[in-house]
Amino acid sequence: MIIPVFFIAHWYLSLFFQTFFLHRYASHRAFTMSPFTEKLFFVLTWIFQGSNYLSAYGYGVMHRMHHAFADTENDPHSPSYDETIWNMMWKTKTIYSAIANGKLVVDQRFTEGVPRWDAFDRFARSWPSRIMWGAVYTLMYVQFATAWWMWLLLPVQFMLSPIHGAIINWFAHKYGYRNFEVGDTSRNFLPVDLLMMGESYHNNHHKYGSRANFGGIRWHEIDPTYFIIRILDKLRIIRLKPQKEIRIDKVRAAA
């Protein structure tokens, strides 16, 4: 049972730092933290994303572009303009890499306030770093895998961050229900989101982008990441910005 536990733990830890640090902090600045704490979360993101570490700057800028150009030709990832999920993932990877490597010039509105630590990113995104983490995962399987099917999980662990992004960017623009009419195809993919730690409340998020709580519109919309954010705020590790109150009578009936 060690390998399934290892896989599940890696899934949620990698996902947490993607939604907490890269998405809600780097992209939307839903809360603040000290310069020291910010650098600590850079390092923790590298540890728990490992072989699929994503640059906070590259992710943050690209995600702001997604909100500005959602479901248009300029959207870095939209099912409306990509025939398959694989095409969308490759387009996303290409644009993200161009931003993270400084090869794509973007408007200042997308870069302002996005945290960056270029020296650390060069190390964390390097092939030696990725290979090192890949070797760690492989050694875990060599040591503890007890059935052939467990090895099918290993390539998924190599690519967790792109997979997490693709689940939301593809499925949450095609399937699910809507609380709000917004100018794009975003939907709430799961009614109770224990799989993606609140990320699948994508329609809620597109309506209120800077809100730290992606759920909480309907009684069943539980956002696990927000509970952790509240704890970190109480401990004064971060400072949560005032949350917008949403009147339930403004929510349309679920589609």
Residue pairs with C-beta under 8 A, 6 or more apart in sequence:
2 140
2 144
3 140
3 141
3 144
3 145
3 146
3 150
3 153
4 150
4 153
6 140
6 144
7 153
7 156
7 157
10 48
10 50
10 137
10 157
10 160
11 160
12 197
13 48
14 48
14 49
14 50
14 52
14 160
14 161
14 164
15 160
15 164
15 196
15 197
15 199
16 48
16 197
16 225
16 228
17 41
17 44
17 45
17 48
17 49
18 45
18 49
18 54
18 59
18 161
18 164
18 165
19 196
19 197
19 198
19 199
19 225
20 41
20 225
20 228
20 229
21 41
21 42
21 44
21 45
21 56
22 45
22 54
22 56
22 59
22 60
22 63
23 59
23 63
23 199
24 30
24 31
24 212
24 225
24 229
25 31
25 33
25 41
25 56
25 115
25 238
26 56
26 57
26 59
26 60
26 114
26 115
27 59
27 60
27 63
27 64
27 114
28 209
28 210
29 113
29 210
29 241
30 210
30 211
30 212
30 229
30 240
30 241
31 212
31 229
31 233
31 238
31 239
31 240
31 241
32 238
32 239
32 241
33 41
33 237
33 238
33 239
37 237
37 238
38 115
39 117
39 120
42 56
42 115
42 117
42 120
42 124
43 120
45 53
45 54
45 56
46 53
46 120
46 124
46 129
49 160
49 161
50 133
50 136
50 137
51 129
51 130
51 131
51 133
51 134
51 137
51 157
51 158
52 130
52 158
52 159
52 160
52 161
52 162
53 124
53 125
53 129
53 130
53 161
54 96
54 161
55 96
55 100
55 116
55 121
55 124
55 125
56 114
56 115
56 116
56 117
56 121
57 99
57 100
57 111
57 114
57 115
57 116
57 118
57 121
58 96
58 97
58 99
58 100
58 121
59 96
60 114
60 115
61 99
61 106
61 110
61 111
61 114
62 76
62 92
62 95
62 96
62 99
64 109
64 110
64 114
65 74
65 75
65 76
65 95
65 106
65 110
66 75
66 76
66 77
66 169
67 206
67 209
68 74
68 109
68 110
69 75
69 76
70 78
70 183
70 184
70 185
70 186
70 206
71 78
71 80
71 81
71 173
71 183
71 184
71 185
72 78
72 81
73 81
75 81
76 91
76 92
76 95
76 96
77 88
77 89
77 91
77 92
77 165
77 169
77 170
78 88
78 169
78 173
78 185
79 85
79 88
79 169
79 170
79 173
79 174
79 185
80 173
80 185
82 88
82 91
85 166
85 170
88 166
88 169
88 170
89 162
89 165
89 166
92 162
92 165
92 166
92 169
93 162
95 104
97 103
98 104
99 106
100 121
100 125
123 129
134 158
137 154
137 157
137 158
138 154
141 150
141 151
141 154
145 151
156 163
164 196
164 199
167 189
167 196
167 199
167 200
168 189
168 196
168 199
168 200
168 202
171 189
171 200
172 186
172 187
172 188
172 189
172 199
172 200
172 202
172 203
173 184
173 185
173 186
173 187
173 202
174 185
174 187
175 187
175 189
176 187
176 188
176 189
176 190
176 200
176 202
176 203
177 187
177 188
177 191
177 203
177 254
177 255
178 186
178 187
178 188
178 203
178 252
178 254
178 255
179 188
179 203
179 204
179 207
179 217
179 218
179 251
179 252
179 254
180 203
180 204
180 206
180 207
180 251
180 252
181 252
182 203
182 206
182 207
184 206
186 202
186 203
186 205
186 206
187 202
187 203
188 200
188 201
188 202
188 203
188 204
188 221
189 196
189 200
189 202
190 196
190 200
190 201
191 220
191 221
192 220
192 221
192 222
193 199
193 200
193 201
193 215
193 221
193 222
193 223
193 224
194 222
194 224
197 223
197 224
197 225
198 213
198 214
198 215
198 222
198 223
198 224
198 225
198 226
199 205
199 214
199 225
201 214
201 215
201 217
201 221
201 223
204 211
204 214
204 215
204 217
204 221
205 211
205 214
208 244
208 246
210 241
211 243
211 244
212 226
212 229
212 240
212 241
212 243
213 223
213 226
213 229
213 243
214 223
214 225
214 226
215 221
215 222
215 223
215 226
216 223
216 226
216 246
217 246
217 248
217 251
218 251
218 254
229 238
229 240
230 240
232 238
233 239
233 240
